[in-house]
């Protein structure tokens, strides 16, 4: 267990051999490939991002190795981890976690804690896959986001709630917007479908009970903000 926290580099100021550097880069590359494979599992991804995610641990390892000192390492870590905040402005939670893990892999490898990097990566990727598989089997994802665009009508919310009554176990109005001077309304609901109800049954029922409506039914949660 004590070997887990032993660096392959002798100390912070000693000159490392080329073999040690190559070993650290190789380990970070292999762990980056494992991270990329896990990220791609059940995920819509771009080729550019997965290539970047694979190479990021290697680059981080080289940066930490080159600064080679406690003060330099602190400055380098502060600078490189600021990339996570930059990335989070345009990405979701999954991408943010992947980039954060790539940074940690590179940091551990660059400081020589290869065994710690390997065990950390294996543990977290196993938890990631476990949660992905468990989530896909829970409740068959019965929660939906329902968006209805309809011309203004009196008591329209009550009509929609009544139409949803026999098809959902829970129905919450989370957003109400008007356009065209109040002529058109957009109502957004979070609903939980009954076990015997599918998306097509609910859609057909709403179309037949609500006049002149356009609707969208999706499993994707409404994204309020990025992390």
NULO-960626 format. One line per field, with one value per residue: residue number from 1; residue in three letters; x, y negated, z of N, C-alpha, C in turn. Coordinates in steps of 0.001 Angstrom, whole numbers, plus 500000, padded with zeros to 6 digits. Layout:
N
n = NUM, ...;
res = ALA, ...;
n_east = X, ...;
n_north = Y, ...;
n_up = Z, ...;
ca_east = X, ...;
ca_north = Y, ...;
ca_up = Z, ...;
c_east = X, ...;
c_north = Y, ...;
c_up = Z, ...;
END
This chain:
227
n = 1, 2, 3, 4, 5, 6, 7, 8, 9, 10, 11, 12, 13, 14, 15, 16, 17, 18, 19, 20, 21, 22, 23, 24, 25, 26, 27, 28, 29, 30, 31, 32, 33, 34, 35, 36, 37, 38, 39, 40, 41, 42, 43, 44, 45, 46, 47, 48, 49, 50, 51, 52, 53, 54, 55, 56, 57, 58, 59, 60, 61, 62, 63, 64, 65, 66, 67, 68, 69, 70, 71, 72, 73, 74, 75, 76, 77, 78, 79, 80, 81, 82, 83, 84, 85, 86, 87, 88, 89, 90, 91, 92, 93, 94, 95, 96, 97, 98, 99, 100, 101, 102, 103, 104, 105, 106, 107, 108, 109, 110, 111, 112, 113, 114, 115, 116, 117, 118, 119, 120, 121, 122, 123, 124, 125, 126, 127, 128, 129, 130, 131, 132, 133, 134, 135, 136, 137, 138, 139, 140, 141, 142, 143, 144, 145, 146, 147, 148, 149, 150, 151, 152, 153, 154, 155, 156, 157, 158, 159, 160, 161, 162, 163, 164, 165, 166, 167, 168, 169, 170, 171, 172, 173, 174, 175, 176, 177, 178, 179, 180, 181, 182, 183, 184, 185, 186, 187, 188, 189, 190, 191, 192, 193, 194, 195, 196, 197, 198, 199, 200, 201, 202, 203, 204, 205, 206, 207, 208, 209, 210, 211, 212, 213, 214, 215, 216, 217, 218, 219, 220, 221, 222, 223, 224, 225, 226, 227;
res = UNK, UNK, UNK, UNK, UNK, UNK, UNK, UNK, UNK, UNK, UNK, UNK, UNK, UNK, UNK, UNK, UNK, UNK, UNK, UNK, UNK, UNK, UNK, UNK, UNK, UNK, UNK, UNK, UNK, UNK, UNK, UNK, UNK, UNK, UNK, UNK, UNK, UNK, UNK, UNK, UNK, UNK, UNK, UNK, UNK, UNK, UNK, UNK, UNK, UNK, UNK, UNK, UNK, UNK, UNK, UNK, UNK, UNK, UNK, UNK, UNK, UNK, UNK, UNK, UNK, UNK, UNK, UNK, UNK, UNK, UNK, UNK, UNK, UNK, UNK, UNK, UNK, UNK, UNK, UNK, UNK, UNK, UNK, UNK, UNK, UNK, UNK, UNK, UNK, UNK, UNK, UNK, UNK, UNK, UNK, UNK, UNK, UNK, UNK, UNK, UNK, UNK, UNK, UNK, UNK, UNK, UNK, UNK, UNK, UNK, UNK, UNK, UNK, UNK, UNK, UNK, UNK, UNK, UNK, UNK, UNK, UNK, UNK, UNK, UNK, UNK, UNK, UNK, UNK, UNK, UNK, UNK, UNK, UNK, UNK, UNK, UNK, UNK, UNK, UNK, UNK, UNK, UNK, UNK, UNK, UNK, UNK, UNK, UNK, UNK, UNK, UNK, UNK, UNK, UNK, UNK, UNK, UNK, UNK, UNK, UNK, UNK, UNK, UNK, UNK, UNK, UNK, UNK, UNK, UNK, UNK, UNK, UNK, UNK, UNK, UNK, UNK, UNK, UNK, UNK, UNK, UNK, UNK, UNK, UNK, UNK, UNK, UNK, UNK, UNK, UNK, UNK, UNK, UNK, UNK, UNK, UNK, UNK, UNK, UNK, UNK, UNK, UNK, UNK, UNK, UNK, UNK, UNK, UNK, UNK, UNK, UNK, UNK, UNK, UNK, UNK, UNK, UNK, UNK, UNK, UNK, UNK, UNK, UNK, UNK, UNK, UNK;
n_east = 500826, 502013, 503591, 501896, 501888, 504379, 506662, 507972, 510001, 512927, 513165, 511915, 513729, 515597, 517200, 515368, 515432, 515428, 514014, 512243, 510633, 509494, 508075, 506185, 504786, 503797, 502106, 500218, 499141, 497938, 496037, 494587, 493457, 491792, 490053, 488881, 487540, 485627, 484220, 483064, 481168, 477861, 477399, 476940, 479383, 482133, 484692, 486940, 486903, 487279, 489806, 491309, 490787, 492090, 494790, 495216, 495943, 498643, 499828, 499436, 500980, 503554, 503775, 503712, 505968, 508007, 507994, 508771, 509053, 507981, 506842, 506710, 505080, 502702, 501938, 501648, 499597, 497488, 497156, 496554, 494282, 492472, 491558, 489455, 487272, 486997, 486311, 483878, 482070, 480945, 480122, 478651, 477897, 479040, 481221, 482729, 483462, 485023, 487185, 488221, 489041, 491013, 492899, 493650, 494754, 496975, 498330, 498964, 500558, 502588, 503910, 504959, 503515, 502555, 501309, 499263, 497836, 496961, 495334, 493452, 492231, 491162, 489331, 487494, 486558, 485329, 483248, 481901, 481007, 479378, 477363, 476287, 475171, 473372, 471659, 470404, 468651, 466841, 463595, 462963, 463311, 461055, 460400, 459568, 460038, 457730, 456647, 454375, 452881, 450388, 447451, 446076, 443846, 441087, 441565, 443434, 445526, 444251, 442823, 444889, 446075, 443971, 443855, 446234, 445873, 445118, 447272, 449671, 451629, 452553, 452575, 453951, 453857, 456351, 457160, 455918, 455224, 454489, 453805, 453616, 452008, 450464, 448916, 449824, 450780, 453296, 453754, 455538, 456058, 457009, 456707, 455721, 455425, 452837, 453339, 452256, 451999, 453120, 455222, 453977, 451266, 450601, 451150, 449309, 446927, 446989, 446991, 444482, 442811, 443418, 443016, 444555, 447362, 450904, 453397, 456152, 457902, 460233, 463058, 465189, 466477, 465575, 468007, 469357, 471663, 475242, 477763;
n_north = 501212, 498789, 498293, 497168, 494429, 493668, 492003, 492474, 490837, 489641, 487335, 483944, 482302, 483787, 485076, 486696, 489843, 490546, 492901, 493065, 490841, 491618, 493853, 492667, 491097, 493110, 494562, 492568, 492185, 494687, 494751, 492514, 493463, 495451, 493833, 492367, 494411, 495155, 492748, 492607, 494562, 495138, 492458, 489481, 488203, 486141, 486461, 484845, 484142, 486592, 487325, 485225, 485683, 488102, 487437, 485457, 486249, 487039, 484638, 483072, 484522, 484079, 481299, 480996, 482480, 480937, 478488, 479313, 478952, 477830, 475228, 474482, 476552, 475996, 473552, 474396, 476286, 474644, 473088, 474988, 476270, 474257, 474470, 476208, 474754, 473034, 474872, 475806, 473849, 474297, 476910, 480021, 481798, 484358, 484077, 482270, 483778, 485751, 484236, 483227, 485601, 486401, 484384, 484932, 487485, 486852, 485136, 486854, 488734, 487097, 486296, 488646, 490602, 493280, 495754, 494928, 493339, 495277, 497002, 495162, 494383, 496822, 497438, 495215, 495256, 497737, 497278, 495304, 496763, 498611, 496972, 495942, 498255, 499011, 496817, 496953, 499011, 498315, 497674, 497459, 494954, 493090, 490435, 487430, 484533, 482266, 480157, 477765, 475916, 473642, 471907, 469050, 469856, 469935, 471198, 473110, 474490, 476120, 477777, 479160, 480445, 482115, 483725, 485070, 486590, 489369, 490597, 490048, 490249, 488150, 484644, 481627, 478192, 476275, 474087, 471181, 469369, 466570, 465426, 463138, 461046, 462345, 464102, 466644, 469434, 471044, 473924, 475720, 478866, 481179, 484567, 487775, 490791, 493262, 496780, 498451, 496835, 495432, 493187, 492550, 493074, 491125, 488787, 488945, 488851, 486271, 484648, 485215, 484182, 481538, 478589, 477406, 477567, 477714, 479976, 481237, 484035, 485266, 487112, 485779, 483724, 480391, 478051, 476003, 474637, 474659, 476591;
n_up = 500000, 500694, 498496, 496740, 496972, 496195, 494164, 490844, 490206, 491766, 493508, 493831, 492550, 491272, 488315, 485939, 484260, 480697, 480250, 482410, 481889, 479414, 480274, 481975, 480110, 478444, 480172, 480790, 478249, 477709, 479776, 479013, 476626, 477699, 479189, 477095, 475703, 477602, 477842, 475285, 475408, 474975, 474212, 472355, 470353, 469193, 466715, 466990, 469709, 471095, 470230, 471298, 474014, 474389, 474028, 475896, 478655, 478213, 477348, 479618, 481430, 480387, 480696, 483521, 484135, 482972, 484394, 486941, 489894, 493149, 493372, 490690, 489765, 491118, 489927, 487287, 487527, 488388, 486094, 484048, 485027, 484848, 482312, 482456, 483417, 481255, 479280, 480298, 479733, 477285, 477264, 478451, 481534, 481366, 479570, 481022, 483299, 482045, 480984, 483378, 484647, 482825, 483242, 485907, 485632, 484026, 485797, 487965, 486623, 485608, 487910, 488703, 490048, 489150, 489698, 491404, 489608, 487774, 489379, 490344, 487916, 486945, 488994, 488977, 486322, 486280, 488112, 486664, 484351, 485656, 486749, 484382, 483178, 485169, 485312, 482850, 483196, 485131, 485883, 483213, 482188, 482518, 482790, 481127, 479024, 478136, 475643, 474661, 472151, 471609, 470477, 472177, 474762, 476980, 480232, 479420, 480611, 482462, 480761, 479492, 481678, 482439, 480173, 480438, 482663, 482797, 481688, 482826, 485826, 487231, 486841, 486080, 485654, 484398, 482967, 481326, 478531, 476403, 473075, 470270, 471243, 473151, 471726, 471150, 473076, 474982, 476729, 479107, 480395, 482944, 482980, 484251, 482778, 482842, 483558, 481510, 479328, 476264, 474311, 471857, 472284, 474210, 472751, 470573, 472006, 473141, 470841, 469795, 471733, 472254, 470577, 467586, 468252, 468683, 469551, 471491, 472617, 474752, 476065, 477018, 479507, 480444, 480009, 482317, 483150, 482748, 484408;
ca_east = 500000, 502879, 504102, 500893, 502205, 505785, 506872, 509091, 511076, 513571, 512702, 511394, 514786, 516490, 517006, 514771, 515986, 514483, 513161, 511162, 509714, 508750, 507135, 505084, 503990, 503099, 501007, 499178, 498478, 497056, 494904, 493778, 492668, 490729, 489084, 488154, 486617, 484510, 483425, 482318, 480133, 476512, 477518, 477159, 480660, 482804, 486020, 487945, 486946, 487844, 491250, 491853, 490694, 493115, 496126, 495318, 496776, 500057, 500269, 499481, 502146, 504762, 503809, 504093, 507358, 508924, 508128, 509673, 509304, 506721, 506271, 506352, 503936, 501504, 501542, 501192, 498288, 496498, 496891, 495921, 492937, 491571, 490966, 488193, 486228, 486806, 485593, 482536, 481179, 480304, 479964, 477801, 478545, 479852, 482478, 483485, 484047, 486070, 488348, 488775, 489763, 492224, 493844, 494163, 495648, 498225, 499011, 499542, 501637, 503688, 504651, 505563, 502673, 501925, 500405, 498090, 497078, 496307, 494259, 492427, 491502, 490372, 488217, 486479, 485938, 484417, 482055, 481222, 480291, 478329, 476260, 475666, 474335, 472287, 470712, 469630, 467662, 465952, 462310, 462860, 463344, 459658, 460229, 459640, 459858, 456646, 456509, 453140, 452614, 448957, 446855, 445541, 442508, 440777, 441745, 444148, 446335, 443375, 442514, 446053, 446211, 442933, 444238, 447372, 445539, 445066, 448458, 450869, 451515, 452925, 452577, 454330, 454067, 457590, 457425, 454798, 455645, 453546, 454374, 452605, 451053, 449586, 448104, 450352, 451332, 454159, 453720, 456527, 455720, 457745, 455693, 456126, 454461, 452414, 454115, 451670, 451840, 454325, 455242, 453018, 449917, 450414, 451123, 448028, 445862, 447034, 446593, 443042, 442054, 443771, 442904, 445592, 448552, 452160, 454024, 457411, 458054, 461625, 463646, 466286, 466088, 465794, 469289, 469250, 472973, 476387, 478529;
ca_north = 500000, 497611, 498044, 496417, 493008, 493486, 491529, 493104, 489850, 489697, 486189, 482877, 481587, 484719, 485219, 487984, 490486, 490611, 494074, 492711, 489951, 492402, 494691, 491813, 490734, 494304, 494843, 491548, 492429, 495850, 494338, 491628, 494312, 496062, 492779, 492062, 495515, 495054, 491571, 492893, 495555, 494566, 491007, 488835, 487520, 485683, 487043, 483924, 484159, 487843, 487262, 484310, 486329, 489139, 486848, 484489, 486713, 486993, 483245, 482639, 485184, 483394, 479975, 481151, 482954, 479868, 477482, 480055, 478279, 477627, 473940, 474556, 477447, 475291, 472588, 475139, 476871, 473562, 472683, 476031, 476554, 473191, 474916, 476887, 473723, 472577, 475911, 475983, 472818, 474780, 478354, 480548, 482381, 485517, 483588, 481650, 484853, 486390, 483345, 483174, 486853, 486372, 483518, 485622, 488545, 486219, 484623, 487981, 489326, 486145, 486268, 489954, 491532, 494048, 496751, 494194, 492941, 496462, 497451, 494115, 494439, 498058, 497340, 494250, 495705, 498827, 496644, 494636, 497770, 499177, 496012, 495872, 499441, 499010, 495771, 497362, 500014, 497828, 497065, 497288, 493521, 492711, 488978, 486759, 483088, 482032, 478762, 477590, 474593, 473620, 470575, 468698, 470342, 469842, 472406, 474104, 475335, 477137, 478741, 480017, 481292, 483144, 484660, 485861, 487243, 490825, 491108, 489738, 490334, 486841, 483620, 480339, 477082, 475629, 472868, 470657, 468204, 466109, 464689, 462514, 460280, 463230, 464949, 468006, 469807, 472223, 474519, 476779, 479741, 482395, 485585, 489165, 491643, 494505, 497908, 499039, 495789, 495068, 491816, 492365, 493013, 489814, 487779, 489030, 488416, 484815, 484045, 485377, 483490, 480118, 478088, 476558, 477555, 478343, 480453, 481983, 484909, 485710, 487609, 484904, 482731, 479001, 477641, 474661, 473989, 475545, 476638;
ca_up = 500000, 500735, 497150, 495993, 497058, 495855, 492801, 490139, 490231, 493079, 494275, 492984, 491831, 490592, 486876, 485623, 483075, 479575, 480397, 483338, 481183, 478430, 481008, 482422, 478934, 477969, 481101, 480613, 476967, 477869, 480608, 478183, 475728, 478505, 479487, 475865, 475417, 478541, 477478, 474051, 475687, 475007, 474154, 471071, 470506, 467985, 466521, 467511, 471169, 471605, 469995, 472309, 475321, 474442, 474110, 476988, 479776, 477828, 477356, 481011, 482015, 479935, 481318, 484931, 484175, 482586, 485452, 487826, 491161, 493855, 492995, 489274, 489624, 491582, 488901, 486111, 487831, 488387, 484719, 483250, 485504, 484397, 481055, 482746, 483461, 479881, 478545, 480831, 479208, 476067, 477344, 479490, 482709, 480988, 479014, 482111, 484102, 481254, 480947, 484733, 484867, 482005, 483936, 487098, 485145, 483626, 486990, 488700, 485821, 485505, 489175, 488907, 490814, 488080, 490269, 491871, 488421, 487207, 490264, 490327, 486647, 486892, 489939, 488548, 485075, 486635, 488683, 485548, 483569, 486502, 486820, 483057, 482986, 486158, 484962, 481682, 483586, 486180, 485536, 481762, 481912, 482288, 482853, 479834, 478937, 477176, 475230, 473891, 471589, 471312, 470473, 473490, 475096, 478402, 481047, 478624, 481483, 483040, 479701, 479290, 482865, 482356, 479115, 480902, 483928, 482708, 481011, 483608, 487281, 487765, 485798, 486666, 484730, 484835, 482208, 480542, 477757, 475384, 471950, 469419, 472032, 473909, 470855, 471194, 474374, 475071, 478064, 479255, 481520, 483261, 483240, 484440, 482097, 483480, 483017, 480315, 478313, 475526, 473811, 470767, 472852, 474825, 471692, 469862, 472906, 473267, 469565, 469607, 472778, 472299, 469216, 466988, 469108, 468274, 470784, 471439, 473778, 474725, 477304, 477411, 480505, 480080, 480569, 482871, 483159, 482749, 485646;
c_east = 500859, 503435, 503137, 501239, 503694, 505908, 508033, 510263, 511626, 513131, 512359, 512472, 515722, 516154, 516487, 515401, 514964, 513530, 511986, 510137, 508872, 507717, 505932, 504179, 503185, 501909, 499878, 498437, 497507, 495826, 494002, 492916, 491517, 489644, 488247, 487146, 485397, 483618, 482556, 481164, 478787, 476522, 477629, 478399, 481177, 484205, 487096, 488059, 487583, 489352, 491913, 491861, 491753, 494500, 496312, 496119, 498270, 500603, 500399, 500691, 503431, 504894, 504287, 505547, 508342, 509078, 508950, 510049, 507982, 506060, 505836, 505159, 502647, 501003, 500993, 499815, 497202, 496147, 496146, 494507, 491958, 490945, 489628, 487055, 485943, 485994, 484151, 481566, 480420, 479982, 479028, 478611, 479458, 481218, 483364, 484170, 485204, 487334, 489017, 489567, 491054, 493298, 494467, 495109, 497004, 499017, 499687, 500706, 502841, 504512, 505198, 504734, 501858, 500936, 499129, 497212, 496311, 495122, 493117, 491575, 490619, 489146, 487120, 485806, 484982, 483127, 481237, 480387, 479150, 477123, 475547, 474717, 473156, 471228, 469830, 468547, 466655, 464743, 462105, 462788, 461942, 459444, 460461, 459519, 458870, 456525, 455310, 453036, 451171, 448483, 446158, 444100, 442314, 440952, 442480, 444986, 445501, 442998, 443679, 446238, 445193, 443276, 445380, 447028, 445641, 446321, 449744, 450587, 451864, 453037, 452844, 454547, 455285, 457876, 456193, 455251, 454571, 454304, 453240, 451571, 450063, 448738, 448543, 451002, 452219, 454183, 454689, 456222, 456814, 456723, 456367, 455056, 454083, 453139, 453575, 451546, 453173, 454178, 454184, 451585, 449644, 450310, 449790, 446871, 445832, 446579, 445086, 442211, 442345, 443815, 444110, 446836, 449728, 452882, 455314, 457550, 459451, 462047, 464705, 465800, 466374, 467030, 469202, 470582, 474045, 477056, 479743;
c_north = 498739, 497273, 497220, 494940, 492742, 493074, 492273, 492141, 489768, 488561, 485088, 482213, 482508, 484791, 486616, 488541, 490467, 491796, 493791, 491798, 490719, 493296, 493880, 491425, 491925, 494634, 493837, 491736, 493601, 495489, 493363, 492397, 494981, 495046, 492444, 493152, 495447, 493873, 491855, 493864, 494862, 493035, 490563, 487961, 487058, 486274, 486155, 484012, 485436, 487902, 486367, 484957, 487413, 488554, 485921, 484997, 486689, 485575, 482719, 483253, 484456, 482007, 480073, 481602, 481818, 478818, 478024, 479296, 477956, 476317, 473951, 475449, 476759, 474305, 473302, 475741, 475806, 473142, 473729, 476343, 475431, 473538, 475600, 475888, 473186, 473588, 476014, 474944, 473297, 476268, 478738, 481184, 483539, 485081, 482980, 482700, 485509, 485537, 483284, 484439, 486896, 485513, 484230, 486754, 487962, 485688, 485748, 488604, 488396, 486027, 487646, 490959, 492392, 495076, 496093, 493778, 494118, 496895, 496439, 494207, 495675, 497957, 496416, 494661, 496869, 498281, 495966, 495634, 498387, 498254, 495879, 497044, 499459, 497985, 496197, 498370, 499522, 497136, 496848, 495823, 493010, 491199, 488369, 485250, 482830, 480537, 478641, 476134, 474568, 472172, 470319, 469189, 470175, 471205, 473505, 475028, 476435, 478197, 479703, 480967, 482422, 484181, 485574, 486778, 488760, 491436, 490881, 489901, 489019, 485859, 482265, 479317, 476296, 474338, 472493, 469370, 467850, 465344, 464088, 461737, 461132, 464142, 466412, 468253, 471041, 472695, 475694, 477550, 480786, 483436, 486934, 490052, 492837, 495683, 498465, 498061, 495555, 493668, 491572, 492279, 491647, 488725, 487784, 488545, 486895, 484131, 484112, 484593, 481995, 479597, 477231, 476440, 478214, 478758, 481197, 482755, 485509, 486231, 486672, 483849, 481332, 478493, 476203, 473924, 475058, 475527, 475734;
c_up = 500000, 499358, 496312, 495934, 496843, 494399, 492160, 490022, 491655, 493990, 493294, 492144, 491062, 489108, 486582, 484356, 481949, 479681, 481329, 482671, 480177, 479111, 481465, 481260, 478419, 478858, 480919, 479299, 477065, 478699, 479857, 477202, 476478, 478847, 478259, 475538, 476332, 478205, 476255, 474277, 475877, 474999, 472704, 471205, 469147, 467927, 467132, 469032, 471698, 471348, 471043, 473684, 475477, 474685, 475305, 478186, 479464, 477884, 478783, 481724, 481650, 480562, 482763, 485048, 483898, 483678, 486612, 489091, 491828, 493467, 491536, 489033, 490036, 490536, 487677, 486333, 487806, 486971, 483922, 483721, 485180, 483062, 481286, 482790, 482068, 479093, 479011, 480308, 477992, 476127, 478471, 480605, 482342, 480435, 480099, 482974, 483355, 481211, 482320, 485042, 484064, 482657, 485141, 486701, 484755, 484803, 487763, 487936, 485746, 486768, 489559, 489668, 489841, 488624, 490776, 490694, 487834, 488067, 490309, 489064, 486570, 487791, 489415, 487245, 485331, 487239, 487589, 484750, 484366, 486566, 485484, 482849, 483942, 485792, 483800, 482026, 484616, 485592, 484040, 481355, 481569, 482303, 481478, 480013, 477804, 476912, 474303, 473451, 471098, 471291, 471806, 473643, 476599, 479066, 480285, 479502, 482122, 482004, 479480, 480469, 482854, 481304, 479553, 482070, 483858, 482087, 481803, 485097, 487958, 486617, 486446, 485555, 485212, 484080, 481406, 479867, 476736, 474311, 471135, 470196, 472789, 473055, 470902, 472550, 474225, 476517, 478099, 480533, 481705, 483690, 483458, 483822, 482966, 482829, 481707, 479155, 477612, 474944, 472740, 471286, 473469, 473766, 470959, 470723, 473028, 471983, 469367, 470620, 472877, 470871, 468843, 467872, 468396, 469545, 470491, 472741, 473729, 476084, 477843, 478377, 479995, 480796, 481034, 482851, 483116, 484112, 485534;
END
